[in-house]
Amino acid sequence: MDPAAIAGILIAFGAIFGAQVMEGGSPASLMLIPPLMLVWVGSMGAALASNTLINTIGGFKWLIYAMTAKKPDIEGVVDPLVKMAERARREGLLALEQEMEKVTDPFMQKGLQMAVDGTDPDDLWEILSAEIKARRTSGNNGAKFFEDAGGYSPTIGIIGTVMGLVVVLNNLAEPETLGHAIASAFIATLWGVLSANVVYLPLGKRIKAVAQSEAARMEIIIEGVLAIQAGANPRVVATKLRSKMTPNGPPSAKEAA
């Protein structure tokens, strides 16, 4: 499990409540039930109205997956493909039948099976690429619910503030309560902007990032399977696949030179 999402949200909330304390306020003053209910429930309701029920359920499934999935091990994909290329070059594609049971990745297993079955390379690429496109589309659909909620929540927060100010104007005869009432009214705007930029939009982007990482892993598998099918040299296969891996940081001084 990649802790970045949970850690990032906790850090953001820590900074917000920490700043509130440093300004002399109390975090409890921000935890008012009416604006919280309006913003969170209202945003979810608006996002549900702009999506289908199937896509909404899919969005929460994607969220669970994005929060619990391990980071795709692309290097772990390259090594098995290189070993397959070595055996296929020595003994032919049919020899890979004996290795199929050792392949745990369903997508890789499917690609290798198609190659062993003699599927035309163009058809193989088209079929497997369609699965990648479907994975990306599924991730985008899953992210859409949270992106929509992030778009609606600031406006719903403003609605809450207007509602609060209406209550204030109706109680001008009680000036001793106006300060607290006005402060409470603006809490809705705070939570509207906060929920959008700290929760909804980051979660939507995380879902897209996870789906993109999965798609990148699948693209490397396709390249490897096609190279194996073409009888490429295993060293060439390894070099080709690793050249498509996205580096995790800037080049080292040696690489830059």
PEPE-V180841 format. One record per residue. N is the residue number from 1. SS is DSSP state (2 for helix, 1 for strand, 0 for the rest). PHI is phi in radians with two decimals (none if undefined). BURIAL is + if it has 9 or more other C-alpha atoms within 8 Angstrom, else -. Layout:
# PEPE-V180841
N | SS | PHI | BURIAL
N | SS | PHI | BURIAL
This chain:
# PEPE-V180841
1 | 0 | none | -
2 | 0 | -1.49 | +
3 | 0 | -1.42 | -
4 | 2 | -1.03 | -
5 | 2 | -1.12 | +
6 | 2 | -1.11 | -
7 | 2 | -1.09 | -
8 | 2 | -1.10 | -
9 | 2 | -1.14 | +
10 | 2 | -1.12 | -
11 | 2 | -1.11 | -
12 | 2 | -1.10 | +
13 | 2 | -1.13 | +
14 | 2 | -1.08 | -
15 | 2 | -1.14 | -
16 | 2 | -1.17 | -
17 | 2 | -1.23 | +
18 | 2 | -1.12 | -
19 | 2 | -1.13 | -
20 | 2 | -1.08 | +
21 | 2 | -1.16 | +
22 | 2 | -1.13 | -
23 | 0 | -1.41 | -
24 | 0 | 1.63 | -
25 | 0 | -1.66 | -
26 | 0 | -2.02 | -
27 | 2 | -0.98 | +
28 | 2 | -1.11 | -
29 | 2 | -1.20 | -
30 | 2 | -1.57 | -
31 | 0 | -1.67 | -
32 | 0 | -1.74 | +
33 | 2 | -1.07 | -
34 | 2 | -1.01 | -
35 | 2 | -1.16 | +
36 | 2 | -1.08 | +
37 | 2 | -1.13 | +
38 | 2 | -1.06 | +
39 | 2 | -1.23 | +
40 | 2 | -1.23 | +
41 | 2 | -1.24 | -
42 | 2 | -1.10 | +
43 | 2 | -1.14 | +
44 | 2 | -1.09 | +
45 | 2 | -1.14 | -
46 | 2 | -1.14 | +
47 | 2 | -1.15 | +
48 | 2 | -1.11 | +
49 | 2 | -1.15 | -
50 | 0 | -1.65 | -
51 | 0 | -2.26 | +
52 | 0 | -1.43 | -
53 | 2 | -1.11 | -
54 | 2 | -1.10 | -
55 | 2 | -1.17 | +
56 | 2 | -1.16 | +
57 | 2 | -1.09 | -
58 | 2 | -1.07 | +
59 | 2 | -1.09 | +
60 | 2 | -1.25 | +
61 | 2 | -1.13 | +
62 | 2 | -1.13 | +
63 | 2 | -1.09 | +
64 | 2 | -1.06 | -
65 | 2 | -1.12 | -
66 | 2 | -1.14 | +
67 | 2 | -1.48 | +
68 | 2 | -1.99 | -
69 | 0 | -1.21 | -
70 | 0 | -1.33 | -
71 | 0 | -1.13 | -
72 | 0 | -0.96 | -
73 | 0 | -1.57 | -
74 | 2 | -1.19 | +
75 | 2 | -1.10 | -
76 | 2 | -1.21 | -
77 | 2 | -1.45 | +
78 | 2 | -1.15 | +
79 | 2 | -1.02 | +
80 | 2 | -1.09 | -
81 | 2 | -1.16 | +
82 | 2 | -1.15 | +
83 | 2 | -1.12 | +
84 | 2 | -1.10 | +
85 | 2 | -1.11 | +
86 | 2 | -1.11 | +
87 | 2 | -1.22 | +
88 | 2 | -1.11 | +
89 | 2 | -1.25 | +
90 | 2 | -1.40 | -
91 | 2 | -2.05 | -
92 | 0 | 1.68 | +
93 | 2 | -1.08 | +
94 | 2 | -1.09 | -
95 | 2 | -1.16 | +
96 | 2 | -1.28 | +
97 | 2 | -0.97 | +
98 | 2 | -1.26 | -
99 | 2 | -1.64 | +
100 | 2 | -1.04 | +
101 | 2 | -1.15 | -
102 | 2 | -1.45 | -
103 | 0 | -1.47 | +
104 | 0 | -1.63 | -
105 | 0 | -1.45 | -
106 | 2 | -1.03 | -
107 | 2 | -1.18 | -
108 | 2 | -1.14 | +
109 | 2 | -1.07 | +
110 | 2 | -1.10 | -
111 | 2 | -1.10 | +
112 | 2 | -1.14 | +
113 | 2 | -1.11 | +
114 | 2 | -1.13 | +
115 | 2 | -1.15 | +
116 | 2 | -1.12 | +
117 | 0 | -1.31 | -
118 | 0 | 1.45 | -
119 | 0 | -1.09 | +
120 | 0 | -1.00 | -
121 | 2 | -0.96 | +
122 | 2 | -1.16 | -
123 | 2 | -1.17 | -
124 | 2 | -1.05 | +
125 | 2 | -1.09 | +
126 | 2 | -1.16 | -
127 | 2 | -1.16 | -
128 | 2 | -1.22 | +
129 | 2 | -1.13 | +
130 | 2 | -1.10 | -
131 | 2 | -1.16 | -
132 | 2 | -1.13 | +
133 | 2 | -1.06 | +
134 | 2 | -1.14 | -
135 | 2 | -1.14 | +
136 | 2 | -1.11 | +
137 | 2 | -1.10 | -
138 | 2 | -1.07 | -
139 | 2 | -1.12 | +
140 | 2 | -1.12 | +
141 | 2 | -1.15 | +
142 | 2 | -1.16 | +
143 | 2 | -1.32 | +
144 | 2 | -1.05 | +
145 | 2 | -1.02 | +
146 | 2 | -1.29 | +
147 | 2 | -1.17 | +
148 | 2 | -1.13 | +
149 | 2 | -1.05 | +
150 | 2 | -1.17 | +
151 | 2 | -1.35 | +
152 | 2 | -1.45 | +
153 | 2 | -1.05 | +
154 | 2 | -1.08 | +
155 | 2 | -1.17 | +
156 | 2 | -1.13 | +
157 | 2 | -1.09 | +
158 | 2 | -1.14 | +
159 | 2 | -1.02 | +
160 | 2 | -1.09 | +
161 | 2 | -1.14 | +
162 | 2 | -1.07 | +
163 | 2 | -1.05 | +
164 | 2 | -1.14 | +
165 | 2 | -1.20 | +
166 | 2 | -1.08 | -
167 | 2 | -1.10 | +
168 | 2 | -1.05 | +
169 | 2 | -1.13 | -
170 | 0 | -1.37 | -
171 | 0 | -2.18 | +
172 | 0 | -1.14 | -
173 | 0 | -1.27 | -
174 | 0 | -2.07 | -
175 | 2 | -1.06 | -
176 | 2 | -1.18 | -
177 | 2 | -1.76 | -
178 | 2 | -1.18 | +
179 | 2 | -1.04 | -
180 | 2 | -1.14 | -
181 | 2 | -1.16 | +
182 | 2 | -1.15 | +
183 | 2 | -1.05 | -
184 | 2 | -1.13 | +
185 | 2 | -1.10 | +
186 | 2 | -1.39 | +
187 | 2 | -1.08 | +
188 | 2 | -1.10 | +
189 | 2 | -1.11 | +
190 | 2 | -1.00 | +
191 | 2 | -1.23 | +
192 | 2 | -1.11 | +
193 | 2 | -1.22 | +
194 | 2 | -1.11 | +
195 | 2 | -1.11 | +
196 | 2 | -1.18 | +
197 | 2 | -1.61 | +
198 | 2 | -1.90 | +
199 | 2 | -2.09 | +
200 | 2 | -1.09 | +
201 | 2 | -1.14 | +
202 | 2 | -1.06 | +
203 | 2 | -1.16 | +
204 | 2 | -1.07 | +
205 | 2 | -1.18 | +
206 | 2 | -1.15 | +
207 | 2 | -1.02 | +
208 | 2 | -1.10 | +
209 | 2 | -1.12 | -
210 | 2 | -1.14 | +
211 | 2 | -1.09 | +
212 | 2 | -1.18 | +
213 | 2 | -1.12 | +
214 | 2 | -1.11 | +
215 | 2 | -1.12 | +
216 | 2 | -1.11 | -
217 | 2 | -1.10 | +
218 | 2 | -1.17 | +
219 | 2 | -1.12 | +
220 | 2 | -1.14 | +
221 | 2 | -1.08 | +
222 | 2 | -1.04 | +
223 | 2 | -1.04 | +
224 | 2 | -1.15 | +
225 | 2 | -1.12 | +
226 | 2 | -1.12 | +
227 | 2 | -1.16 | +
228 | 2 | -1.10 | +
229 | 2 | -1.08 | +
230 | 0 | -1.42 | -
231 | 0 | 1.32 | +
232 | 0 | -1.19 | +
233 | 0 | -1.07 | +
234 | 2 | -0.97 | +
235 | 2 | -1.15 | -
236 | 2 | -1.14 | -
237 | 2 | -1.04 | +
238 | 2 | -1.07 | +
239 | 2 | -1.12 | -
240 | 2 | -1.12 | -
241 | 2 | -1.22 | +
242 | 2 | -1.20 | +
243 | 2 | -1.19 | -
244 | 0 | -1.62 | -
245 | 0 | -1.35 | -
246 | 0 | -1.33 | -
247 | 0 | -1.15 | -
248 | 0 | -1.49 | -
249 | 0 | -2.83 | -
250 | 0 | -1.20 | -
251 | 0 | -1.13 | -
252 | 0 | -1.24 | -
253 | 2 | -1.05 | -
254 | 2 | -1.18 | -
255 | 2 | -1.20 | -
256 | 2 | -1.15 | -
257 | 0 | -1.25 | -
